[in-house]
Amino acid sequence: MSTSYQHSDDMSGLYEASSIGCVDTLNQLLHQNPQILHKISLTSFTETPLHISSLFGHLDFTKALLSHKPQLALELDSSRSTPLHLASAEGHIQIVKELVKVKANREACLFPNEEGRIPLHYAAMRGRVEIAKELIRAKAESLSLHDNNGNNVLHFCVMYNHLETLKALVELEPQRSGEILNNRTFDGKNTILHLAVMFKQLETVRYLLSMSKIRAAARETGFTLHETLDRSPKDMKSLQIQVTLMKYGIKPESKEIDETQPPQTTTSDNICNSILKRIGNCYKIQDKDEWLKEMRGNLSLVAIMMSTISFQAVVNPPVGLTDQLQLSSSSSSSSSSLYSTHHRQKNPFLFSNTMSFVSSLSVALLLVSGFSLKNKVVMWVISLGMCVALTFLAIAYLYATSLNYGYDSNWVMLVFLAWIGLLLIITMLNTIRFFIWIVKISVRAVKLVVRQVKNQNGCCCFV
Protein backbone atom coordinates (compact mmCIF):
# COMPACT_ATOMS: atom_id res chain seq x y z
CA MET A 1 0.00 0.00 0.00
CA SER A 2 2.81 2.36 0.89
CA THR A 3 4.49 1.57 -2.43
CA SER A 4 1.34 2.61 -4.31
CA TYR A 5 1.17 5.88 -2.41
CA GLN A 6 4.88 6.48 -3.06
CA HIS A 7 4.37 5.87 -6.78
CA SER A 8 1.42 8.29 -6.85
CA ASP A 9 3.42 10.97 -5.03
CA ASP A 10 6.38 10.53 -7.35
CA MET A 11 4.15 10.86 -10.42
CA SER A 12 2.46 13.98 -9.05
CA GLY A 13 5.88 15.44 -8.33
CA LEU A 14 6.96 14.67 -11.91
CA TYR A 15 3.98 16.57 -13.36
CA GLU A 16 4.53 19.48 -10.99
CA ALA A 17 8.19 19.63 -12.02
CA SER A 18 7.18 19.62 -15.71
CA SER A 19 4.86 22.58 -15.18
CA ILE A 20 7.62 24.69 -13.64
CA GLY A 21 10.52 23.20 -15.62
CA CYS A 22 12.55 22.03 -12.63
CA VAL A 23 15.28 19.71 -13.94
CA ASP A 24 16.70 19.03 -10.46
CA THR A 25 13.39 17.57 -9.31
CA LEU A 26 13.29 15.40 -12.44
CA ASN A 27 16.80 14.07 -11.78
CA GLN A 28 15.93 13.38 -8.15
CA LEU A 29 12.79 11.46 -9.12
CA LEU A 30 14.72 9.44 -11.71
CA HIS A 31 17.35 8.61 -9.11
CA GLN A 32 14.68 7.37 -6.70
CA ASN A 33 12.61 5.59 -9.36
CA PRO A 34 14.44 4.97 -12.67
CA GLN A 35 11.27 3.49 -14.26
CA ILE A 36 9.05 6.48 -13.53
CA LEU A 37 9.01 7.71 -17.14
CA HIS A 38 8.02 4.25 -18.37
CA LYS A 39 5.03 4.16 -16.04
CA ILE A 40 3.44 7.39 -17.32
CA SER A 41 1.11 5.43 -19.61
CA LEU A 42 -0.28 3.60 -16.58
CA THR A 43 -1.54 6.79 -14.96
CA SER A 44 -4.90 8.54 -15.43
CA PHE A 45 -3.30 11.75 -16.65
CA THR A 46 -4.54 12.87 -20.09
CA GLU A 47 -1.11 14.13 -21.18
CA THR A 48 2.54 13.41 -20.60
CA PRO A 49 5.07 15.62 -18.78
CA LEU A 50 6.59 16.32 -22.21
CA HIS A 51 3.25 17.81 -23.33
CA ILE A 52 3.33 20.16 -20.36
CA SER A 53 6.96 21.23 -20.68
CA SER A 54 6.52 21.76 -24.44
CA LEU A 55 3.42 23.85 -23.85
CA PHE A 56 5.11 26.11 -21.30
CA GLY A 57 8.40 26.33 -23.20
CA HIS A 58 10.72 24.70 -20.64
CA LEU A 59 13.63 23.86 -22.94
CA ASP A 60 16.05 22.27 -20.44
CA PHE A 61 13.32 20.10 -18.95
CA THR A 62 12.25 19.00 -22.44
CA LYS A 63 15.84 18.08 -23.33
CA ALA A 64 16.14 16.08 -20.14
CA LEU A 65 12.94 14.13 -20.79
CA LEU A 66 13.93 13.37 -24.38
CA SER A 67 17.40 12.24 -23.34
CA HIS A 68 15.86 9.64 -21.00
CA LYS A 69 12.89 8.61 -23.16
CA PRO A 70 12.76 9.99 -26.74
CA GLN A 71 9.56 8.03 -27.45
CA LEU A 72 7.59 10.57 -25.40
CA ALA A 73 7.65 12.85 -28.46
CA LEU A 74 5.19 10.50 -30.19
CA GLU A 75 2.70 10.20 -27.32
CA LEU A 76 -0.81 11.62 -27.78
CA ASP A 77 -2.96 13.49 -25.28
CA SER A 78 -6.76 13.32 -24.96
CA SER A 79 -7.22 15.45 -28.12
CA ARG A 80 -4.73 13.24 -30.04
CA SER A 81 -2.14 16.03 -30.07
CA THR A 82 1.58 15.41 -29.73
CA PRO A 83 3.97 17.68 -27.81
CA LEU A 84 4.99 19.00 -31.23
CA HIS A 85 1.43 20.28 -31.78
CA LEU A 86 1.62 22.32 -28.58
CA ALA A 87 5.12 23.68 -29.12
CA SER A 88 4.27 24.68 -32.70
CA ALA A 89 1.13 26.50 -31.67
CA GLU A 90 2.85 28.36 -28.84
CA GLY A 91 5.88 29.34 -30.94
CA HIS A 92 8.64 27.59 -29.00
CA ILE A 93 11.13 27.21 -31.83
CA GLN A 94 13.95 25.65 -29.79
CA ILE A 95 11.65 23.01 -28.36
CA VAL A 96 10.38 22.22 -31.87
CA LYS A 97 13.97 21.68 -32.98
CA GLU A 98 14.58 19.32 -30.07
CA LEU A 99 11.40 17.36 -30.77
CA VAL A 100 12.34 16.73 -34.42
CA LYS A 101 16.07 16.24 -33.82
CA VAL A 102 15.69 12.47 -33.60
CA LYS A 103 14.72 11.06 -37.00
CA ALA A 104 12.13 8.68 -35.59
CA ASN A 105 10.38 11.53 -33.82
CA ARG A 106 9.93 13.43 -37.04
CA GLU A 107 6.89 11.25 -37.74
CA ALA A 108 5.08 13.49 -35.24
CA CYS A 109 5.03 16.13 -38.00
CA LEU A 110 2.47 13.97 -39.82
CA PHE A 111 0.29 13.05 -36.82
CA PRO A 112 -3.22 14.53 -37.11
CA ASN A 113 -5.18 15.40 -33.99
CA GLU A 114 -8.93 14.86 -33.58
CA GLU A 115 -9.60 17.77 -35.99
CA GLY A 116 -7.24 16.36 -38.57
CA ARG A 117 -4.67 19.11 -38.02
CA ILE A 118 -0.94 18.50 -37.94
CA PRO A 119 1.67 20.71 -36.17
CA LEU A 120 2.35 22.63 -39.40
CA HIS A 121 -1.29 23.71 -39.52
CA TYR A 122 -1.04 25.30 -36.08
CA ALA A 123 2.18 27.05 -37.02
CA ALA A 124 0.42 28.52 -40.06
CA MET A 125 -2.64 29.51 -38.02
CA ARG A 126 -0.47 31.44 -35.57
CA GLY A 127 1.91 32.86 -38.17
CA ARG A 128 5.00 31.06 -36.84
CA VAL A 129 7.20 31.40 -39.91
CA GLU A 130 10.41 29.89 -38.48
CA ILE A 131 8.57 26.96 -36.93
CA ALA A 132 6.78 26.29 -40.23
CA LYS A 133 10.12 26.23 -42.02
CA GLU A 134 11.58 23.85 -39.43
CA LEU A 135 8.62 21.47 -39.72
CA ILE A 136 8.81 21.44 -43.52
CA ARG A 137 12.54 20.72 -43.42
CA ALA A 138 11.78 17.80 -41.12
CA LYS A 139 8.88 16.44 -43.19
CA ALA A 140 8.27 18.20 -46.51
CA GLU A 141 5.27 15.98 -47.27
CA SER A 142 3.36 17.68 -44.43
CA LEU A 143 2.62 20.46 -46.93
CA SER A 144 0.18 18.20 -48.75
CA LEU A 145 -1.81 17.07 -45.71
CA HIS A 146 -5.21 18.56 -44.91
CA ASP A 147 -7.56 18.61 -41.96
CA ASN A 148 -11.01 17.05 -41.69
CA ASN A 149 -12.54 19.87 -43.77
CA GLY A 150 -10.00 19.69 -46.57
CA ASN A 151 -7.96 22.74 -45.52
CA ASN A 152 -4.23 22.46 -46.19
CA VAL A 153 -1.53 24.65 -44.70
CA LEU A 154 -1.97 27.33 -47.38
CA HIS A 155 -5.68 27.57 -46.58
CA PHE A 156 -4.81 28.24 -42.94
CA CYS A 157 -2.34 30.97 -43.91
CA VAL A 158 -5.07 32.79 -45.82
CA MET A 159 -7.86 32.10 -43.33
CA TYR A 160 -5.81 33.65 -40.52
CA ASN A 161 -4.33 36.38 -42.75
CA HIS A 162 -0.64 35.47 -42.48
CA LEU A 163 0.72 36.56 -45.85
CA GLU A 164 4.39 36.37 -44.84
CA THR A 165 3.96 32.78 -43.68
CA LEU A 166 2.27 31.96 -46.98
CA LYS A 167 5.16 33.47 -48.96
CA ALA A 168 7.73 31.61 -46.88
CA LEU A 169 6.05 28.25 -47.43
CA VAL A 170 5.70 28.77 -51.18
CA GLU A 171 9.31 29.88 -51.56
CA LEU A 172 10.68 27.10 -49.34
CA GLU A 173 9.07 24.25 -51.29
CA PRO A 174 8.01 25.67 -54.68
CA GLN A 175 7.38 22.28 -56.25
CA ARG A 176 5.26 20.80 -53.47
CA SER A 177 3.43 24.04 -52.74
CA GLY A 178 2.74 24.48 -56.46
CA GLU A 179 0.84 21.19 -56.43
CA ILE A 180 -1.60 22.40 -53.76
CA LEU A 181 -2.04 26.05 -54.78
CA ASN A 182 -5.40 25.35 -56.43
CA ASN A 183 -6.62 22.63 -54.09
CA ARG A 184 -10.19 23.05 -52.92
CA THR A 185 -11.76 22.18 -49.60
CA PHE A 186 -13.82 19.00 -49.35
CA ASP A 187 -17.04 20.88 -50.12
CA GLY A 188 -15.52 21.82 -53.48
CA LYS A 189 -15.97 25.55 -52.97
CA ASN A 190 -12.84 27.31 -51.76
CA THR A 191 -9.32 27.53 -53.07
CA ILE A 192 -6.90 29.83 -51.30
CA LEU A 193 -7.75 32.55 -53.85
CA HIS A 194 -11.46 32.19 -53.07
CA LEU A 195 -10.70 32.59 -49.36
CA ALA A 196 -8.56 35.67 -49.98
CA VAL A 197 -11.39 37.23 -52.02
CA MET A 198 -13.99 36.25 -49.41
CA PHE A 199 -12.00 37.82 -46.56
CA LYS A 200 -11.07 40.84 -48.73
CA GLN A 201 -7.32 40.38 -48.33
CA LEU A 202 -6.19 42.65 -51.14
CA GLU A 203 -2.44 42.09 -50.78
CA THR A 204 -2.92 38.32 -50.62
CA VAL A 205 -5.07 38.41 -53.77
CA ARG A 206 -2.39 40.37 -55.62
CA TYR A 207 0.34 37.99 -54.46
CA LEU A 208 -1.61 34.89 -55.47
CA LEU A 209 -2.48 36.29 -58.88
CA SER A 210 1.21 36.95 -59.51
CA MET A 211 1.62 33.16 -59.86
CA SER A 212 0.81 31.73 -63.27
CA LYS A 213 -0.76 28.50 -61.94
CA ILE A 214 -3.30 30.41 -59.91
CA ARG A 215 -4.05 32.84 -62.73
CA ALA A 216 -4.72 30.00 -65.17
CA ALA A 217 -7.10 28.26 -62.78
CA ALA A 218 -8.74 31.54 -61.77
CA ARG A 219 -9.68 32.40 -65.36
CA GLU A 220 -11.64 29.17 -65.52
CA THR A 221 -13.47 29.90 -62.27
CA GLY A 222 -13.81 33.66 -62.65
CA PHE A 223 -17.57 33.54 -62.17
CA THR A 224 -17.32 31.93 -58.72
CA LEU A 225 -14.70 34.47 -57.67
CA HIS A 226 -16.88 37.41 -58.65
CA GLU A 227 -19.90 35.70 -57.12
CA THR A 228 -18.00 35.31 -53.85
CA LEU A 229 -17.13 38.99 -53.94
CA ASP A 230 -20.72 40.00 -54.68
CA ARG A 231 -21.99 38.17 -51.62
CA SER A 232 -19.80 40.19 -49.27
CA PRO A 233 -20.64 43.75 -48.10
CA LYS A 234 -19.58 46.41 -50.59
CA ASP A 235 -16.72 48.70 -49.62
CA MET A 236 -13.51 50.14 -51.07
CA LYS A 237 -11.65 46.84 -50.72
CA SER A 238 -14.33 45.04 -52.71
CA LEU A 239 -13.90 47.52 -55.54
CA GLN A 240 -10.10 47.22 -55.45
CA ILE A 241 -10.26 43.42 -55.52
CA GLN A 242 -12.71 43.52 -58.42
CA VAL A 243 -10.38 45.82 -60.35
CA THR A 244 -7.46 43.49 -59.59
CA LEU A 245 -9.37 40.46 -60.87
CA MET A 246 -10.30 42.29 -64.05
CA LYS A 247 -6.71 43.42 -64.49
CA TYR A 248 -5.53 39.81 -64.62
CA GLY A 249 -8.26 38.88 -67.10
CA ILE A 250 -10.58 37.20 -64.59
CA LYS A 251 -14.00 38.34 -65.72
CA PRO A 252 -17.46 37.39 -64.51
CA GLU A 253 -19.54 35.06 -66.58
CA SER A 254 -21.37 37.03 -69.27
CA LYS A 255 -25.10 36.54 -69.50
CA GLU A 256 -26.13 34.91 -72.74
CA ILE A 257 -28.91 36.57 -74.72
CA ASP A 258 -31.90 34.37 -75.40
CA GLU A 259 -32.41 34.75 -79.14
CA THR A 260 -35.74 32.91 -79.03
CA GLN A 261 -37.39 35.82 -77.22
CA PRO A 262 -38.44 38.76 -79.37
CA PRO A 263 -36.68 42.06 -78.67
CA GLN A 264 -38.45 44.49 -76.40
CA THR A 265 -40.13 47.36 -78.17
CA THR A 266 -40.67 50.79 -76.76
CA THR A 267 -44.42 51.33 -76.55
CA SER A 268 -46.64 53.76 -74.74
CA ASP A 269 -47.40 51.09 -72.16
CA ASN A 270 -43.72 50.59 -71.46
CA ILE A 271 -43.23 54.35 -71.13
CA CYS A 272 -46.10 54.62 -68.66
CA ASN A 273 -44.80 51.67 -66.67
CA SER A 274 -41.34 53.24 -66.61
CA ILE A 275 -42.74 56.53 -65.33
CA LEU A 276 -44.81 54.82 -62.65
CA LYS A 277 -41.81 52.73 -61.64
CA ARG A 278 -39.66 55.83 -61.26
CA ILE A 279 -42.31 57.45 -59.10
CA GLY A 280 -42.44 54.31 -56.98
CA ASN A 281 -38.66 54.27 -56.62
CA CYS A 282 -38.78 57.77 -55.16
CA TYR A 283 -40.71 56.30 -52.24
CA LYS A 284 -38.74 53.08 -52.01
CA ILE A 285 -37.36 52.50 -48.52
CA GLN A 286 -34.65 50.01 -47.60
CA ASP A 287 -35.59 49.25 -43.98
CA LYS A 288 -39.32 49.85 -43.89
CA ASP A 289 -39.96 48.78 -40.28
CA GLU A 290 -37.26 51.09 -38.90
CA TRP A 291 -38.47 53.92 -41.13
CA LEU A 292 -42.05 53.54 -39.87
CA LYS A 293 -40.90 53.74 -36.24
CA GLU A 294 -38.92 56.90 -36.90
CA MET A 295 -41.73 58.40 -39.00
CA ARG A 296 -44.34 57.85 -36.25
CA GLY A 297 -42.13 59.61 -33.71
CA ASN A 298 -41.23 62.47 -36.06
CA LEU A 299 -44.82 63.07 -37.13
CA SER A 300 -46.01 63.07 -33.53
CA LEU A 301 -43.35 65.62 -32.59
CA VAL A 302 -44.16 67.90 -35.55
CA ALA A 303 -47.92 67.70 -34.95
CA ILE A 304 -47.54 68.58 -31.26
CA MET A 305 -45.18 71.47 -32.04
CA MET A 306 -47.62 72.89 -34.60
CA SER A 307 -50.55 72.68 -32.20
CA THR A 308 -48.41 74.39 -29.55
CA ILE A 309 -47.52 77.20 -31.95
CA SER A 310 -51.16 77.67 -32.93
CA PHE A 311 -52.25 77.74 -29.29
CA GLN A 312 -49.53 80.23 -28.40
CA ALA A 313 -50.64 82.51 -31.27
CA VAL A 314 -54.12 82.69 -29.75
CA VAL A 315 -52.84 83.40 -26.24
CA ASN A 316 -50.35 86.02 -27.49
CA PRO A 317 -51.78 87.47 -30.73
CA PRO A 318 -49.65 89.41 -33.25
CA VAL A 319 -48.65 92.94 -32.19
CA GLY A 320 -50.19 94.53 -35.29
CA LEU A 321 -53.54 92.94 -34.62
CA THR A 322 -53.48 94.05 -30.99
CA ASP A 323 -52.61 97.64 -32.00
CA GLN A 324 -55.50 97.75 -34.43
CA LEU A 325 -57.83 96.57 -31.72
CA GLN A 326 -56.61 99.19 -29.28
CA LEU A 327 -57.00 101.98 -31.88
CA SER A 328 -60.45 100.84 -32.94
CA SER A 329 -61.85 100.11 -29.49
CA SER A 330 -64.06 102.72 -27.89
CA SER A 331 -63.48 101.53 -24.34
CA SER A 332 -60.82 99.75 -22.32
CA SER A 333 -63.05 96.77 -21.83
CA SER A 334 -63.29 96.12 -25.55
CA SER A 335 -59.49 96.19 -25.97
CA SER A 336 -59.03 93.43 -23.41
CA SER A 337 -61.18 91.03 -25.39
CA LEU A 338 -59.35 89.90 -28.52
CA TYR A 339 -62.16 88.26 -30.42
CA SER A 340 -65.15 90.27 -29.25
CA THR A 341 -64.78 93.21 -31.68
CA HIS A 342 -63.67 93.93 -35.22
CA HIS A 343 -64.71 90.54 -36.40
CA ARG A 344 -63.80 91.21 -40.01
CA GLN A 345 -60.15 91.98 -39.25
CA LYS A 346 -59.67 89.10 -36.87
CA ASN A 347 -61.48 86.46 -38.85
CA PRO A 348 -58.71 85.42 -41.36
CA PHE A 349 -56.09 84.97 -38.67
CA LEU A 350 -58.51 83.25 -36.30
CA PHE A 351 -59.81 80.88 -38.99
CA SER A 352 -56.34 79.91 -40.30
CA ASN A 353 -54.88 79.45 -36.85
CA THR A 354 -57.84 77.36 -35.70
CA MET A 355 -57.68 75.12 -38.78
CA SER A 356 -53.95 74.55 -38.24
CA PHE A 357 -54.54 73.80 -34.56
CA VAL A 358 -57.36 71.30 -35.22
CA SER A 359 -55.55 69.58 -38.11
CA SER A 360 -52.31 69.08 -36.18
CA LEU A 361 -54.19 67.77 -33.14
CA SER A 362 -56.13 65.39 -35.39
CA VAL A 363 -52.87 64.03 -36.83
CA ALA A 364 -51.40 63.61 -33.34
CA LEU A 365 -54.56 61.82 -32.20
CA LEU A 366 -54.45 59.50 -35.20
CA LEU A 367 -50.80 58.65 -34.52
CA VAL A 368 -51.29 57.80 -30.85
CA SER A 369 -54.51 55.87 -31.49
CA GLY A 370 -52.58 52.81 -32.61
CA PHE A 371 -53.42 52.70 -36.31
CA SER A 372 -50.71 50.97 -38.35
CA LEU A 373 -48.70 53.23 -40.62
CA LYS A 374 -48.35 50.31 -43.03
CA ASN A 375 -51.96 50.93 -44.03
CA LYS A 376 -51.97 53.04 -47.18
CA VAL A 377 -55.27 54.77 -46.30
CA VAL A 378 -54.01 55.80 -42.86
CA MET A 379 -50.79 57.18 -44.31
CA TRP A 380 -52.72 59.10 -46.98
CA VAL A 381 -55.03 60.65 -44.34
CA ILE A 382 -52.04 61.60 -42.16
CA SER A 383 -50.26 63.18 -45.11
CA LEU A 384 -53.38 65.11 -46.07
CA GLY A 385 -53.84 66.31 -42.48
CA MET A 386 -50.25 67.51 -42.25
CA CYS A 387 -50.58 69.36 -45.56
CA VAL A 388 -53.74 71.12 -44.31
CA ALA A 389 -52.11 72.03 -41.00
CA LEU A 390 -48.98 73.40 -42.65
CA THR A 391 -50.99 75.34 -45.23
CA PHE A 392 -53.17 77.15 -42.72
CA LEU A 393 -50.17 77.77 -40.48
CA ALA A 394 -48.45 79.44 -43.44
CA ILE A 395 -51.60 81.54 -44.14
CA ALA A 396 -51.72 82.66 -40.51
CA TYR A 397 -48.04 83.58 -40.67
CA LEU A 398 -48.47 85.61 -43.85
CA TYR A 399 -51.48 87.46 -42.42
CA ALA A 400 -49.65 88.24 -39.16
CA THR A 401 -46.59 89.41 -41.13
CA SER A 402 -48.68 91.81 -43.21
CA LEU A 403 -50.21 93.27 -40.04
CA ASN A 404 -46.88 93.74 -38.23
CA TYR A 405 -44.75 95.03 -41.10
CA GLY A 406 -47.30 96.34 -43.60
CA TYR A 407 -45.94 94.37 -46.55
CA ASP A 408 -47.48 94.79 -49.96
CA SER A 409 -50.39 92.45 -50.61
CA ASN A 410 -48.83 91.51 -53.97
CA TRP A 411 -45.75 90.12 -52.22
CA VAL A 412 -47.91 88.15 -49.81
CA MET A 413 -49.96 86.78 -52.66
CA LEU A 414 -46.79 85.72 -54.53
CA VAL A 415 -45.49 83.78 -51.54
CA PHE A 416 -48.91 82.27 -50.99
CA LEU A 417 -49.14 81.10 -54.60
CA ALA A 418 -45.64 79.57 -54.42
CA TRP A 419 -46.65 77.66 -51.34
CA ILE A 420 -49.88 76.47 -52.97
CA GLY A 421 -47.91 75.31 -56.01
CA LEU A 422 -45.52 73.26 -53.87
CA LEU A 423 -48.45 71.85 -51.92
CA LEU A 424 -50.23 70.82 -55.12
CA ILE A 425 -47.15 69.01 -56.40
CA ILE A 426 -46.75 67.05 -53.17
CA THR A 427 -50.47 66.31 -53.00
CA MET A 428 -50.48 65.16 -56.62
CA LEU A 429 -47.54 62.78 -56.09
CA ASN A 430 -49.10 61.27 -52.97
CA THR A 431 -52.47 60.99 -54.67
CA ILE A 432 -50.91 59.25 -57.68
CA ARG A 433 -49.13 56.89 -55.36
CA PHE A 434 -52.38 56.21 -53.49
CA PHE A 435 -54.31 55.49 -56.69
CA ILE A 436 -51.52 53.24 -57.99
CA TRP A 437 -51.93 51.21 -54.82
CA ILE A 438 -55.70 51.07 -55.34
CA VAL A 439 -55.21 49.90 -58.95
CA LYS A 440 -52.80 47.17 -57.86
CA ILE A 441 -55.25 45.95 -55.23
CA SER A 442 -58.08 45.99 -57.76
CA VAL A 443 -56.05 44.07 -60.35
CA ARG A 444 -55.14 41.43 -57.78
CA ALA A 445 -58.77 41.11 -56.76
CA VAL A 446 -59.90 40.74 -60.39
CA LYS A 447 -57.22 38.11 -61.06
CA LEU A 448 -58.29 36.22 -57.96
CA VAL A 449 -61.95 36.26 -59.04
CA VAL A 450 -61.03 35.16 -62.58
CA ARG A 451 -58.91 32.34 -61.19
CA GLN A 452 -61.74 31.17 -58.93
CA VAL A 453 -64.22 31.27 -61.85
CA LYS A 454 -61.87 29.23 -64.03
CA ASN A 455 -61.39 26.70 -61.25
CA GLN A 456 -65.16 26.38 -60.81
CA ASN A 457 -65.69 25.96 -64.57
CA GLY A 458 -62.99 23.36 -64.69
CA CYS A 459 -64.61 21.43 -61.87
CA CYS A 460 -68.02 21.60 -63.59
CA CYS A 461 -66.58 20.34 -66.88
CA PHE A 462 -64.88 17.51 -65.07
CA VAL A 463 -68.14 16.51 -63.42
RAVENBEL-V994407 format. One record per helix or strand of 3 or more residues. SS is the DSSP state (@ for helix, = for strand). FROM is the first residue (numbers start at 1). TO is the last residue. If there is no record, write none. Layout:
SS|FROM|TO  SS|FROM|TO
//
This chain:
@|2|20  @|23|32  @|36|42  @|49|56  @|59|68  @|70|74  @|83|90  @|93|99  @|103|110  @|119|126  @|129|138  @|140|144  @|153|159  @|163|172  @|174|180  @|192|198  @|202|209  @|212|220  @|222|231  @|236|247  @|268|282  @|288|315  @|319|328  @|332|336  @|343|368  @|376|405  @|409|462
//
